[in-house]
Amino acid sequence: MATSDMHTSSPLFRLATTACMAALMALASACTPQSGDGDGAHTTVDAANTPAREYNLTLHGYNYTDFGIGSYEVNGQGGGNVEVGDAEAGGSKSVCCVTVYTPMTEPQPITIKWNPTGDKWCEQTVTLKPPLPAKPEYFEVHFYQDGHIEVAATDTYSPSRTMLSRKHGNSRHQDERQNLDNSSTFARCQNGYF
């Protein structure tokens, strides 16, 4: 028997070869896109073989304006009313759901409709900017006093972004003449829903 035949037929050589093959198969399996990971989230694969995930985020509104918001929507999903907020309280209840997909590499347009006062309804398109958290949980809508709106996908519930005080019920000031409605500054508004 040749020396090379003794090495390839030895039990130690066969064990090492089997271990190497198992490691290569495990590595190949780890690089193959999977259709799901068992946690209930829907998983697909995009063209670049990067796993894309769908997340249904809890919707929550924050109101830094001078008036309570009767109702609001995000891409058609209703969020309810949003009370005037201050540093400690105010805003909307959390409702389900706004859908986002990760990974998100490009800014995404988001349409916000809301009822700022009386029969008036406004619509503003804002941008959800990447990157998103690895595991987003909440979709936040922040209504500002100057009329602009910001949105964010977050992995935790966020505190208020402003330290405004609320001096009267569901409006910023007790003297109604001091409460400003800037909703038309950045939005298209009309009487009645559109």
ABEGO torsion letter per residue (X at the ends): XBAAAAAAABAAAAAAAAAAAAAAAAAAAAABBBABAGAGBBBBBBAAGBBBBBBBBBBBBBBABABBBABBBBGGBBAEBBBBBBAABEEBBBBOBBBBBOBBABBBBBBBBBBABEABBBBBBBBBBOBBBABBABBBBBBBAAGBBBBBBBABBBBBABABBBABEABABABAAABBBAAAAABBBBBEBX
